[in-house]
C-alpha cells in the first residue's frame, strides 16, 4: 500500500477531474479497461452525461463489477476503479465517473519499482568479454533500462561503462534477454558497507522490444493500482 501511494496521486479538484474526462472524450482515442480475471479490453469515449461517460467497448463488460480503467491525456496517465452500470442494444455502456481518479506521478510514468511478490531477477551471463553466472534482485524497470541490487555479502564487482548480457525475469509474467551497459554503481549504506545498486541502460533494443517492456511496466502499475483501497471522491 505504501509503495502504491508513492506512485499514485489523487486528483484533488473537480476542475482537473472534469478536464481529464472532457479531453479523453474529445480525443476519441482508445483506452483500456481491466476486467475481473485481468482481461484487457479497448474502450472509446463518446460523450459525458451527468456523472457518466457513454462508451463503446471491444467485447462485453460485466455490469456493476469493478473495472480498472487507464487512460492518458498529454503526459499524464490516469487510473480509476469504476463500474459499468448500463448497456443498450447499440453496444453502448454507461461508465460511472463518480469514483476517485488518480494519476501516476510523472517521474514514474515509464519506470516501475518491482514489488517483492513478483520475484523479479536479473541473470548475468557475460560482463564485457568474460562469461559469468550471477543472479540478483531486479529493483526497477523502464523502457530505457533497469537497476538491480548486489547484496553486501557478494564479492561480485561492477563499474560504470561495462557491457552486460543476460536475462530479466519477472515471475511468470515477463522474460527478456538483454544487452546493456552499466551507467552507475551506487553504494547504499554507511560508508559503503551495504548493498550496491547498479543502474543499466539497454542497448540494441528494437522499437517493438521497447514497447513490450513499456507494456510490462504498465501492467505492473495496473496491478499495483488494483491493490489500492480507495473510496469515492
MDAnalysis code that builds the backbone (N, CA, C; Angstrom):
import MDAnalysis as mda
import numpy as np

u = mda.Universe.empty(699, n_residues=233, atom_resindex=np.repeat(np.arange(233), 3), trajectory=True)
u.add_TopologyAttr("name", ["N", "CA", "C"] * 233)
u.add_TopologyAttr("resid", np.arange(1, 234))
u.add_TopologyAttr("resname", ["UNK", "UNK", "UNK", "UNK", "UNK", "UNK", "UNK", "UNK", "UNK", "UNK", "UNK", "UNK", "UNK", "UNK", "UNK", "UNK", "UNK", "UNK", "UNK", "UNK", "UNK", "UNK", "UNK", "UNK", "UNK", "UNK", "UNK", "UNK", "UNK", "UNK", "UNK", "UNK", "UNK", "UNK", "UNK", "UNK", "UNK", "UNK", "UNK", "UNK", "UNK", "UNK", "UNK", "UNK", "UNK", "UNK", "UNK", "UNK", "UNK", "UNK", "UNK", "UNK", "UNK", "UNK", "UNK", "UNK", "UNK", "UNK", "UNK", "UNK", "UNK", "UNK", "UNK", "UNK", "UNK", "UNK", "UNK", "UNK", "UNK", "UNK", "UNK", "UNK", "UNK", "UNK", "UNK", "UNK", "UNK", "UNK", "UNK", "UNK", "UNK", "UNK", "UNK", "UNK", "UNK", "UNK", "UNK", "UNK", "UNK", "UNK", "UNK", "UNK", "UNK", "UNK", "UNK", "UNK", "UNK", "UNK", "UNK", "UNK", "UNK", "UNK", "UNK", "UNK", "UNK", "UNK", "UNK", "UNK", "UNK", "UNK", "UNK", "UNK", "UNK", "UNK", "UNK", "UNK", "UNK", "UNK", "UNK", "UNK", "UNK", "UNK", "UNK", "UNK", "UNK", "UNK", "UNK", "UNK", "UNK", "UNK", "UNK", "UNK", "UNK", "UNK", "UNK", "UNK", "UNK", "UNK", "UNK", "UNK", "UNK", "UNK", "UNK", "UNK", "UNK", "UNK", "UNK", "UNK", "UNK", "UNK", "UNK", "UNK", "UNK", "UNK", "UNK", "UNK", "UNK", "UNK", "UNK", "UNK", "UNK", "UNK", "UNK", "UNK", "UNK", "UNK", "UNK", "UNK", "UNK", "UNK", "UNK", "UNK", "UNK", "UNK", "UNK", "UNK", "UNK", "UNK", "UNK", "UNK", "UNK", "UNK", "UNK", "UNK", "UNK", "UNK", "UNK", "UNK", "UNK", "UNK", "UNK", "UNK", "UNK", "UNK", "UNK", "UNK", "UNK", "UNK", "UNK", "UNK", "UNK", "UNK", "UNK", "UNK", "UNK", "UNK", "UNK", "UNK", "UNK", "UNK", "UNK", "UNK", "UNK", "UNK", "UNK", "UNK", "UNK", "UNK", "UNK", "UNK", "UNK", "UNK", "UNK", "UNK", "UNK", "UNK", "UNK", "UNK", "UNK", "UNK", "UNK", "UNK", "UNK"])
u.atoms.positions = np.array([
    [0.816, -1.200, 0.000],
    [0.000, 0.000, 0.000],
    [0.854, 1.255, 0.000],
    [1.922, 1.289, 0.865],
    [2.776, 2.466, 0.924],
    [3.443, 2.712, -0.411],
    [3.883, 1.628, -1.076],
    [4.536, 1.793, -2.367],
    [3.562, 2.354, -3.385],
    [2.303, 1.867, -3.388],
    [1.303, 2.381, -4.308],
    [1.056, 3.859, -4.066],
    [1.003, 4.278, -2.812],
    [0.770, 5.678, -2.506],
    [1.897, 6.559, -3.035],
    [3.125, 6.046, -3.080],
    [4.239, 6.840, -3.588],
    [4.199, 6.977, -5.106],
    [3.404, 6.132, -5.777],
    [3.323, 6.171, -7.232],
    [2.092, 6.924, -7.726],
    [0.985, 6.856, -6.993],
    [-0.287, 7.393, -7.468],
    [-0.715, 8.590, -6.624],
    [-1.159, 9.623, -7.309],
    [-1.604, 10.854, -6.645],
    [-3.072, 11.097, -6.985],
    [-3.883, 11.277, -5.960],
    [-5.304, 11.510, -6.183],
    [-5.520, 12.867, -6.844],
    [-6.370, 12.894, -7.861],
    [-6.752, 14.158, -8.496],
    [-7.706, 14.857, -7.536],
    [-7.259, 15.974, -6.981],
    [-7.953, 16.555, -5.841],
    [-9.059, 17.541, -6.156],
    [-9.110, 18.078, -7.368],
    [-10.104, 19.105, -7.660],
    [-11.078, 18.628, -8.731],
    [-12.329, 19.084, -8.597],
    [-13.353, 18.735, -9.586],
    [-12.967, 19.260, -10.965],
    [-12.357, 20.445, -11.019],
    [-11.983, 21.047, -12.299],
    [-10.993, 20.164, -13.053],
    [-9.992, 19.649, -12.348],
    [-8.993, 18.803, -13.008],
    [-9.607, 17.476, -13.444],
    [-10.489, 16.913, -12.610],
    [-11.180, 15.677, -12.984],
    [-11.971, 15.876, -14.273],
    [-12.782, 16.941, -14.293],
    [-13.642, 17.189, -15.444],
    [-12.817, 17.440, -16.701],
    [-11.715, 18.168, -16.542],
    [-10.845, 18.446, -17.690],
    [-10.295, 17.146, -18.272],
    [-9.841, 16.224, -17.425],
    [-9.286, 14.953, -17.896],
    [-10.340, 14.158, -18.663],
    [-11.566, 14.096, -18.131],
    [-12.631, 13.329, -18.788],
    [-13.067, 13.983, -20.101],
    [-13.148, 15.319, -20.121],
    [-13.548, 16.026, -21.348],
    [-12.514, 15.824, -22.448],
    [-11.227, 15.968, -22.106],
    [-10.174, 15.787, -23.107],
    [-10.135, 14.348, -23.617],
    [-10.377, 13.390, -22.733],
    [-10.421, 11.988, -23.159],
    [-11.563, 11.780, -24.148],
    [-12.717, 12.356, -23.868],
    [-13.871, 12.208, -24.753],
    [-13.634, 12.876, -26.096],
    [-13.026, 14.048, -26.071],
    [-12.771, 14.780, -27.320],
    [-11.739, 14.084, -28.187],
    [-10.799, 13.378, -27.563],
    [-9.700, 12.764, -28.329],
    [-10.156, 11.568, -29.164],
    [-11.195, 10.873, -28.698],
    [-11.719, 9.679, -29.395],
    [-10.689, 8.553, -29.502],
    [-9.640, 8.591, -28.700],
    [-8.639, 7.531, -28.752],
    [-9.060, 6.375, -27.857],
    [-8.576, 5.183, -28.174],
    [-8.882, 4.020, -27.357],
    [-8.116, 4.080, -26.040],
    [-8.786, 3.668, -24.971],
    [-8.093, 3.476, -23.700],
    [-8.442, 2.083, -23.197],
    [-7.913, 1.701, -22.035],
    [-8.004, 0.306, -21.613],
    [-8.803, 0.140, -20.339],
    [-9.476, -0.998, -20.256],
    [-10.135, -1.412, -19.033],
    [-9.706, -2.824, -18.694],
    [-9.402, -3.052, -17.423],
    [-9.056, -4.399, -16.963],
    [-10.255, -4.972, -16.227],
    [-10.822, -6.053, -16.767],
    [-11.997, -6.693, -16.204],
    [-11.595, -7.662, -15.094],
    [-12.564, -8.124, -14.294],
    [-12.259, -9.208, -13.358],
    [-11.640, -10.377, -14.121],
    [-10.604, -10.973, -13.554],
    [-9.863, -12.007, -14.259],
    [-8.716, -11.450, -15.072],
    [-8.524, -10.111, -15.036],
    [-7.411, -9.398, -15.666],
    [-7.460, -9.389, -17.190],
    [-8.626, -9.637, -17.757],
    [-8.774, -9.486, -19.206],
    [-8.777, -7.999, -19.551],
    [-8.048, -7.610, -20.612],
    [-7.948, -6.223, -21.026],
    [-8.843, -5.987, -22.243],
    [-9.639, -4.914, -22.193],
    [-10.491, -4.558, -23.327],
    [-10.197, -3.123, -23.740],
    [-10.485, -2.808, -24.995],
    [-10.350, -1.438, -25.510],
    [-11.677, -0.707, -25.346],
    [-11.586, 0.583, -25.004],
    [-12.762, 1.419, -24.753],
    [-12.595, 2.724, -25.521],
    [-13.689, 3.255, -26.060],
    [-13.685, 4.577, -26.695],
    [-14.810, 5.408, -26.081],
    [-14.485, 6.617, -25.643],
    [-15.475, 7.514, -25.051],
    [-16.272, 8.211, -26.145],
    [-17.584, 8.337, -25.926],
    [-18.458, 9.004, -26.886],
    [-18.939, 10.361, -26.377],
    [-19.459, 10.401, -25.149],
    [-19.941, 11.658, -24.588],
    [-20.071, 11.514, -23.082],
    [-20.218, 12.649, -22.411],
    [-20.412, 12.666, -20.970],
    [-21.824, 13.163, -20.687],
    [-22.547, 12.408, -19.883],
    [-23.888, 12.793, -19.462],
    [-23.937, 12.718, -17.940],
    [-24.057, 13.881, -17.304],
    [-24.071, 13.968, -15.845],
    [-22.810, 13.311, -15.283],
    [-22.980, 12.283, -14.462],
    [-21.825, 11.662, -13.808],
    [-21.420, 10.363, -14.483],
    [-21.766, 10.222, -15.777],
    [-21.406, 9.017, -16.522],
    [-20.769, 9.374, -17.857],
    [-19.926, 8.486, -18.319],
    [-19.358, 8.588, -19.653],
    [-19.981, 7.491, -20.511],
    [-20.523, 7.863, -21.664],
    [-21.059, 6.891, -22.595],
    [-19.897, 6.379, -23.438],
    [-19.715, 5.057, -23.455],
    [-18.559, 4.467, -24.126],
    [-19.003, 3.277, -24.961],
    [-18.163, 2.915, -25.929],
    [-18.294, 1.636, -26.635],
    [-17.052, 0.824, -26.310],
    [-17.220, -0.485, -26.258],
    [-16.117, -1.347, -25.851],
    [-15.888, -2.448, -26.870],
    [-14.673, -2.957, -26.829],
    [-14.311, -4.110, -27.658],
    [-14.542, -5.359, -26.818],
    [-15.751, -5.901, -26.901],
    [-16.115, -7.034, -26.066],
    [-17.086, -6.635, -24.973],
    [-17.708, -7.620, -24.378],
    [-18.698, -7.375, -23.345],
    [-18.036, -7.037, -22.019],
    [-18.742, -6.225, -21.235],
    [-18.274, -5.821, -19.914],
    [-19.327, -6.223, -18.891],
    [-18.956, -6.909, -17.818],
    [-19.933, -7.255, -16.787],
    [-20.415, -5.994, -16.068],
    [-21.701, -5.906, -15.831],
    [-22.271, -4.732, -15.176],
    [-22.061, -4.803, -13.667],
    [-21.847, -3.621, -13.078],
    [-21.759, -3.461, -11.618],
    [-20.635, -4.287, -11.001],
    [-19.581, -4.515, -11.767],
    [-18.375, -5.150, -11.243],
    [-17.190, -4.224, -11.482],
    [-16.216, -4.263, -10.579],
    [-15.099, -3.328, -10.649],
    [-14.264, -3.523, -11.909],
    [-14.016, -2.422, -12.599],
    [-13.155, -2.389, -13.779],
    [-12.076, -1.337, -13.528],
    [-10.824, -1.687, -13.779],
    [-9.732, -0.715, -13.650],
    [-9.516, -0.068, -15.005],
    [-9.786, 1.222, -15.074],
    [-9.675, 1.978, -16.312],
    [-8.383, 2.780, -16.283],
    [-7.636, 2.742, -17.389],
    [-6.412, 3.535, -17.509],
    [-6.456, 4.307, -18.823],
    [-6.073, 5.581, -18.762],
    [-6.026, 6.390, -19.977],
    [-4.963, 7.465, -19.840],
    [-4.593, 8.046, -20.959],
    [-3.560, 9.064, -20.977],
    [-4.094, 10.331, -21.623],
    [-3.820, 11.470, -20.986],
    [-4.142, 12.787, -21.528],
    [-2.852, 13.599, -21.498],
    [-2.283, 13.890, -22.676],
    [-0.982, 14.550, -22.720],
    [0.051, 13.665, -22.041],
    [0.856, 14.236, -21.140],
    [1.879, 13.419, -20.472],
    [1.357, 12.664, -19.251],
    [0.100, 12.903, -18.871],
    [-0.430, 12.317, -17.638],
    [-1.116, 10.982, -17.903],
    [-0.849, 10.014, -17.026],
    [-1.503, 8.713, -17.072],
    [-2.460, 8.615, -15.888],
    [-3.717, 8.291, -16.172],
    [-4.760, 8.260, -15.149],
    [-5.250, 6.835, -14.901],
    [-5.657, 6.579, -13.656],
    [-6.160, 5.283, -13.223],
    [-7.439, 5.497, -12.413],
    [-8.419, 4.626, -12.616],
    [-9.668, 4.718, -11.863],
    [-10.298, 3.337, -11.737],
    [-10.799, 3.028, -10.543],
    [-11.605, 1.833, -10.332],
    [-13.066, 2.255, -10.442],
    [-13.771, 1.717, -11.411],
    [-15.128, 2.154, -11.653],
    [-16.017, 0.966, -11.990],
    [-17.286, 1.258, -12.313],
    [-18.213, 0.216, -12.739],
    [-18.958, 0.681, -13.982],
    [-19.430, -0.280, -14.765],
    [-20.304, -0.029, -15.908],
    [-21.723, -0.389, -15.467],
    [-22.632, 0.549, -15.639],
    [-23.943, 0.394, -14.996],
    [-25.084, 0.176, -15.980],
    [-24.824, 0.246, -17.263],
    [-25.922, 0.090, -18.219],
    [-25.364, -0.318, -19.568],
    [-26.171, -1.064, -20.316],
    [-25.793, -1.489, -21.656],
    [-27.029, -1.463, -22.541],
    [-26.900, -0.914, -23.757],
    [-28.051, -0.902, -24.658],
    [-27.768, -1.774, -25.877],
    [-28.754, -1.870, -26.749],
    [-28.635, -2.771, -27.893],
    [-27.675, -2.238, -28.961],
    [-27.227, -0.987, -28.827],
    [-26.264, -0.420, -29.774],
    [-24.823, -0.675, -29.330],
    [-24.660, -1.369, -28.233],
    [-23.310, -1.657, -27.748],
    [-22.711, -0.549, -26.902],
    [-23.544, 0.397, -26.441],
    [-23.059, 1.488, -25.606],
    [-23.204, 1.130, -24.126],
    [-22.212, 1.523, -23.349],
    [-22.247, 1.357, -21.901],
    [-22.204, 2.724, -21.230],
    [-22.729, 2.776, -20.014],
    [-22.566, 3.952, -19.157],
    [-21.510, 3.616, -18.113],
    [-20.414, 4.368, -18.133],
    [-19.323, 4.160, -17.177],
    [-19.383, 5.250, -16.118],
    [-19.424, 4.849, -14.865],
    [-19.527, 5.818, -13.777],
    [-18.251, 6.648, -13.653],
    [-18.428, 7.960, -13.481],
    [-17.302, 8.868, -13.246],
    [-17.233, 9.316, -11.789],
    [-18.016, 8.665, -10.931],
    [-18.059, 9.040, -9.521],
    [-16.817, 8.641, -8.723],
    [-16.203, 7.476, -8.990],
    [-15.077, 7.062, -8.147],
    [-13.884, 8.020, -8.233],
    [-13.011, 7.904, -7.249],
    [-11.808, 8.731, -7.212],
    [-10.929, 8.460, -8.433],
    [-10.347, 9.530, -8.962],
    [-9.429, 9.450, -10.100],
    [-8.013, 9.696, -9.599],
    [-7.084, 8.866, -10.054],
    [-5.686, 9.006, -9.663],
    [-4.823, 9.172, -10.913],
    [-3.712, 9.860, -10.746],
    [-2.744, 9.930, -11.834],
    [-1.402, 9.415, -11.351],
    [-0.696, 8.794, -12.263],
    [0.632, 8.277, -11.979],
    [1.585, 9.445, -11.868],
    [2.350, 9.500, -10.778],
    [3.303, 10.588, -10.638],
    [4.288, 10.542, -11.795],
    [4.528, 11.697, -12.402],
    [5.174, 11.726, -13.711],
    [6.560, 11.125, -13.721],
    [7.276, 11.218, -12.627],
    [8.632, 10.634, -12.614],
    [8.595, 9.115, -12.755],
    [7.402, 8.534, -12.502],
    [7.276, 7.078, -12.578],
    [6.543, 6.612, -13.825],
    [6.254, 7.518, -14.765],
    [5.381, 7.172, -15.883],
    [5.881, 5.989, -16.691],
    [7.183, 5.905, -16.879],
    [7.711, 4.822, -17.698],
    [8.685, 3.940, -16.915],
    [8.640, 4.045, -15.590],
    [9.532, 3.247, -14.747],
    [8.714, 2.699, -13.585],
    [8.972, 1.477, -13.218],
    [8.251, 0.895, -12.095],
    [9.225, 0.196, -11.170],
    [9.061, 0.461, -9.861],
    [9.805, -0.301, -8.858],
    [9.080, -1.623, -8.671],
    [9.793, -2.710, -8.808],
    [9.166, -4.028, -8.848],
    [8.790, -4.480, -7.438],
    [7.496, -4.723, -7.174],
    [7.097, -5.243, -5.856],
    [7.747, -6.590, -5.581],
    [8.033, -6.856, -4.308],
    [8.750, -8.065, -3.930],
    [8.047, -9.345, -4.338],
    [6.687, -9.327, -4.357],
    [5.971, -10.565, -4.663],
    [6.134, -11.017, -6.108],
    [6.728, -10.172, -6.966],
    [6.935, -10.557, -8.359],
    [8.163, -11.456, -8.546],
    [9.009, -11.577, -7.529],
    [10.218, -12.421, -7.609],
    [11.022, -12.093, -8.865],
    [11.289, -10.820, -9.070],
    [11.980, -10.366, -10.275],
    [13.493, -10.518, -10.114],
    [14.134, -11.071, -11.147],
    [15.563, -11.349, -11.085],
    [16.265, -10.874, -12.353],
    [17.542, -10.530, -12.196],
    [18.441, -10.272, -13.316],
    [19.499, -11.369, -13.310],
    [19.584, -12.118, -14.401],
    [20.620, -13.148, -14.538],
    [21.667, -12.636, -15.508],
    [22.917, -12.547, -15.066],
    [24.020, -12.093, -15.913],
    [24.770, -13.297, -16.459],
    [25.008, -13.282, -17.780],
    [25.753, -14.374, -18.415],
    [27.103, -13.911, -18.952],
    [27.272, -12.578, -19.123],
    [28.532, -12.074, -19.656],
    [28.741, -10.632, -19.210],
    [29.963, -10.315, -18.809],
    [30.372, -8.946, -18.492],
    [31.581, -8.631, -19.350],
    [31.449, -7.626, -20.219],
    [32.440, -7.353, -21.256],
    [32.643, -8.651, -22.058],
    [33.809, -9.216, -22.099],
    [34.018, -10.450, -22.863],
    [34.160, -11.675, -21.963],
    [33.815, -11.524, -20.698],
    [34.016, -12.603, -19.743],
    [32.686, -13.256, -19.384],
    [32.615, -14.578, -19.487],
    [31.415, -15.314, -19.109],
    [31.271, -15.322, -17.587],
    [30.071, -15.080, -17.126],
    [29.781, -15.102, -15.693],
    [28.462, -15.844, -15.486],
    [28.167, -16.153, -14.243],
    [26.887, -16.760, -13.890],
    [26.464, -16.173, -12.552],
    [25.698, -15.076, -12.642],
    [25.277, -14.355, -11.447],
    [23.790, -14.020, -11.557],
    [23.125, -14.002, -10.406],
    [21.704, -13.658, -10.374],
    [21.452, -12.700, -9.213],
    [20.717, -11.602, -9.492],
    [20.474, -10.580, -8.489],
    [19.016, -10.109, -8.549],
    [18.509, -9.518, -7.458],
    [17.141, -8.980, -7.464],
    [17.028, -7.765, -8.393],
    [15.975, -7.753, -9.209],
    [15.668, -6.610, -10.064],
    [14.964, -5.560, -9.221],
    [15.465, -4.326, -9.239],
    [14.896, -3.260, -8.407],
    [13.828, -2.479, -9.158],
    [14.150, -2.011, -10.374],
    [13.147, -1.297, -11.159],
    [13.388, -1.522, -12.644],
    [12.398, -1.109, -13.448],
    [12.423, -1.372, -14.887],
    [11.749, -0.230, -15.618],
    [12.315, 0.146, -16.770],
    [11.695, 1.138, -17.647],
    [11.962, 0.732, -19.092],
    [11.401, 1.497, -20.025],
    [11.641, 1.218, -21.432],
    [13.077, 1.472, -21.848],
    [13.835, 2.196, -21.034],
    [15.214, 2.513, -21.388],
    [16.261, 1.714, -20.643],
    [15.868, 1.087, -19.538],
    [16.863, 0.364, -18.758],
    [16.281, -0.191, -17.472],
    [17.163, -0.539, -16.538],
    [16.718, -1.123, -15.277],
    [17.815, -0.943, -14.241],
    [17.494, -1.264, -13.014],
    [18.532, -1.307, -11.975],
    [18.342, -2.572, -11.155],
    [19.434, -3.044, -10.599],
    [19.392, -4.229, -9.749],
    [20.333, -4.037, -8.585],
    [20.220, -4.928, -7.608],
    [20.956, -4.767, -6.357],
    [21.896, -5.939, -6.119],
    [23.129, -5.610, -5.784],
    [24.114, -6.616, -5.385],
    [24.189, -6.597, -3.867],
    [23.872, -7.697, -3.193],
    [23.838, -7.699, -1.723],
    [25.217, -7.538, -1.106],
    [25.284, -7.111, 0.163],
    [26.571, -6.838, 0.818],
    [27.496, -8.047, 0.893],
    [26.935, -9.261, 0.959],
    [27.788, -10.448, 1.116],
    [28.343, -10.970, -0.205],
    [28.048, -10.298, -1.333],
    [28.544, -10.751, -2.631],
    [29.909, -10.122, -2.935],
    [30.807, -10.919, -3.501],
    [32.120, -10.432, -3.901],
    [32.132, -9.941, -5.349],
    [30.991, -10.046, -6.021],
    [30.904, -9.669, -7.430],
    [30.992, -8.154, -7.561],
    [31.789, -7.689, -8.521],
    [32.030, -6.260, -8.695],
    [31.674, -5.812, -10.109],
    [31.063, -4.629, -10.203],
    [30.810, -3.983, -11.488],
    [31.200, -2.521, -11.391],
    [31.465, -1.905, -12.548],
    [31.774, -0.473, -12.600],
    [31.057, 0.131, -13.802],
    [31.001, 1.442, -13.846],
    [30.331, 2.125, -14.944],
    [30.996, 1.853, -16.284],
    [30.199, 1.754, -17.345],
    [30.726, 1.581, -18.688],
    [30.970, 0.147, -19.108],
    [30.581, -0.818, -18.291],
    [30.775, -2.216, -18.663],
    [29.591, -2.727, -19.476],
    [29.874, -3.625, -20.407],
    [28.846, -4.218, -21.257],
    [28.329, -5.489, -20.601],
    [27.004, -5.586, -20.479],
    [26.387, -6.735, -19.821],
    [25.487, -7.482, -20.797],
    [25.437, -8.792, -20.631],
    [24.457, -9.611, -21.328],
    [23.808, -10.533, -20.310],
    [22.527, -10.818, -20.539],
    [21.835, -11.688, -19.597],
    [20.356, -11.735, -19.874],
    [19.577, -11.947, -18.815],
    [18.132, -12.098, -18.968],
    [17.424, -11.509, -17.753],
    [16.329, -10.797, -18.017],
    [15.435, -10.305, -16.971],
    [14.250, -11.250, -16.887],
    [13.850, -11.591, -15.669],
    [12.648, -12.402, -15.479],
    [11.821, -11.813, -14.349],
    [10.537, -11.577, -14.627],
    [9.619, -11.046, -13.618],
    [8.538, -12.096, -13.393],
    [8.757, -12.935, -12.392],
    [7.834, -14.028, -12.120],
    [7.570, -14.818, -13.386],
    [6.319, -15.134, -13.617],
    [5.960, -15.804, -14.863],
    [5.391, -14.850, -15.883],
    [5.512, -13.535, -15.636],
    [4.868, -12.534, -16.475],
    [5.729, -12.067, -17.639],
    [7.045, -12.030, -17.454],
    [7.889, -11.389, -18.452],
    [9.286, -11.980, -18.375],
    [9.849, -12.302, -19.545],
    [11.218, -12.800, -19.621],
    [11.854, -12.195, -20.870],
    [13.034, -11.602, -20.705],
    [13.656, -10.895, -21.824],
    [15.172, -10.970, -21.727],
    [15.810, -11.476, -22.811],
    [17.270, -11.408, -22.902],
    [17.675, -9.983, -23.255],
    [18.828, -9.546, -22.773],
    [19.221, -8.153, -22.992],
    [20.720, -8.030, -23.225],
    [21.057, -6.940, -23.893],
    [22.416, -6.408, -23.947],
    [22.328, -4.990, -23.405],
    [23.207, -4.629, -22.493],
    [23.078, -3.334, -21.832],
    [24.442, -2.856, -21.339],
    [24.462, -1.594, -20.897],
    [25.695, -1.005, -20.368],
    [25.428, -0.402, -19.001],
    [26.348, -0.628, -18.063],
    [26.211, -0.047, -16.736],
    [26.447, 1.466, -16.819],
    [25.552, 2.225, -16.189],
    [25.656, 3.682, -16.174],
    [26.112, 4.224, -14.833],
    [25.727, 3.559, -13.749],
    [26.208, 4.000, -12.445],
    [26.193, 2.844, -11.457],
    [27.076, 2.946, -10.481],
    [27.148, 1.991, -9.377],
    [27.110, 2.810, -8.099],
    [26.070, 2.586, -7.277],
    [25.881, 3.378, -6.060],
    [25.949, 2.463, -4.855],
    [26.847, 2.796, -3.915],
    [26.939, 2.047, -2.663],
    [25.876, 2.576, -1.713],
    [25.057, 1.675, -1.176],
    [23.981, 2.050, -0.273],
    [24.327, 1.537, 1.117],
    [24.281, 2.417, 2.124],
    [24.609, 2.022, 3.489],
    [25.747, 2.866, 4.026],
    [25.982, 2.784, 5.316],
    [27.001, 3.617, 5.956],
    [28.383, 3.253, 5.442],
    [29.107, 4.267, 4.970],
    [30.475, 4.113, 4.492],
    [30.588, 3.034, 3.410],
    [29.534, 2.899, 2.618],
    [29.576, 1.951, 1.511],
    [29.568, 0.499, 1.925],
    [29.132, 0.217, 3.180],
    [29.189, -1.159, 3.672],
    [27.955, -1.977, 3.310],
    [26.937, -1.329, 2.703],
    [25.704, -2.040, 2.397],
    [25.699, -2.592, 0.994],
    [24.503, -2.730, 0.461],
    [24.375, -3.274, -0.895],
    [24.775, -2.237, -1.942],
    [24.951, -2.691, -3.159],
    [25.269, -1.805, -4.281],
    [24.112, -1.827, -5.270],
    [23.714, -0.666, -5.721],
    [22.637, -0.532, -6.701],
    [23.259, -0.201, -8.045],
    [22.969, -1.018, -9.052],
    [23.564, -0.897, -10.385],
    [22.511, -0.372, -11.355],
    [22.788, 0.778, -11.966],
    [21.897, 1.332, -12.985],
    [22.385, 0.965, -14.371],
    [21.478, 0.469, -15.215],
    [21.845, -0.107, -16.505],
    [20.960, 0.470, -17.601],
    [21.560, 0.728, -18.772],
    [20.805, 1.215, -19.935],
    [20.835, 0.165, -21.037],
    [19.641, -0.136, -21.589],
    [19.575, -1.109, -22.676],
    [20.325, -0.604, -23.906],
    [20.911, -1.539, -24.650],
    [21.467, -1.232, -25.966],
    [20.922, -2.240, -26.963],
    [20.907, -1.855, -28.236],
    [20.433, -2.728, -29.314],
    [18.991, -3.200, -29.070],
    [18.138, -2.271, -28.615],
    [16.746, -2.596, -28.338],
    [15.883, -2.070, -29.479],
    [15.120, -2.946, -30.109],
    [14.249, -2.524, -31.207],
    [13.031, -1.804, -30.653],
    [12.327, -1.000, -31.476],
    [11.104, -0.330, -31.001],
    [10.063, -1.298, -30.467],
    [9.906, -2.454, -31.109],
    [8.910, -3.421, -30.632],
    [9.322, -4.022, -29.298],
    [10.617, -4.259, -29.111],
    [11.100, -4.783, -27.835],
    [10.903, -3.751, -26.729],
    [11.178, -2.490, -27.048],
    [10.968, -1.434, -26.059],
    [9.490, -1.324, -25.692],
    [8.598, -1.458, -26.682],
    [7.167, -1.384, -26.406],
    [6.726, -2.538, -25.523],
    [7.304, -3.722, -25.716],
    [6.991, -4.860, -24.850],
    [7.333, -4.532, -23.393],
    [8.460, -3.867, -23.191],
    [8.879, -3.513, -21.835],
    [7.948, -2.450, -21.263],
    [7.598, -1.433, -22.066],
    [6.675, -0.388, -21.616],
    [5.329, -1.004, -21.240],
    [4.861, -1.970, -22.040],
    [3.595, -2.648, -21.736],
    [3.688, -3.406, -20.413],
    [4.834, -4.015, -20.166],
    [5.030, -4.726, -18.900],
    [5.011, -3.761, -17.731],
    [5.667, -2.605, -17.892],
    [5.652, -1.575, -16.849],
    [4.218, -1.154, -16.547],
    [3.406, -0.932, -17.595],
    [2.020, -0.536, -17.396],
    [1.227, -1.640, -16.702],
    [1.479, -2.896, -17.057],
    [0.765, -3.999, -16.423],
    [1.060, -4.049, -14.922],
    [2.321, -3.816, -14.556],
    [2.688, -3.830, -13.141],
    [2.064, -2.643, -12.427],
    [2.071, -1.454, -13.057],
    [1.399, -0.290, -12.469],
    [-0.072, -0.594, -12.212],
    [-0.724, -1.202, -13.200],
    [-2.148, -1.502, -13.075],
    [-2.380, -2.511, -11.951],
    [-1.487, -3.492, -11.833],
    [-1.610, -4.480, -10.774],
    [-1.431, -3.836, -9.403],
    [-0.473, -2.905, -9.296],
    [-0.280, -2.180, -8.041],
    [-1.519, -1.359, -7.701],
    [-2.100, -0.710, -8.732],
    [-3.276, 0.122, -8.503],
    [-4.467, -0.737, -8.078],
    [-4.533, -1.973, -8.584],
    [-5.650, -2.852, -8.236],
    [-5.672, -3.164, -6.744],
    [-4.532, -3.036, -6.067],
    [-4.451, -3.313, -4.642],
    [-4.768, -2.089, -3.789],
    [-4.990, -0.944, -4.451],
    [-5.348, 0.293, -3.752],
    [-6.678, 0.127, -3.026],
    [-6.757, 0.544, -1.782],
    [-8.022, 0.580, -1.040],
    [-8.538, 2.016, -1.072],
    [-9.440, 2.294, -1.995],
    [-9.903, 3.661, -2.194],
    [-11.421, 3.687, -2.216],
    [-11.947, 4.844, -1.848],
    [-13.386, 5.031, -1.854],
    [-13.806, 5.998, -2.920],
    [-14.920, 6.626, -2.740],
    [-15.399, 7.611, -3.702],
    [-14.672, 8.912, -3.500],
    [-14.918, 9.848, -4.398],
    [-14.252, 11.147, -4.279],
    [-14.796, 11.940, -3.131],
])
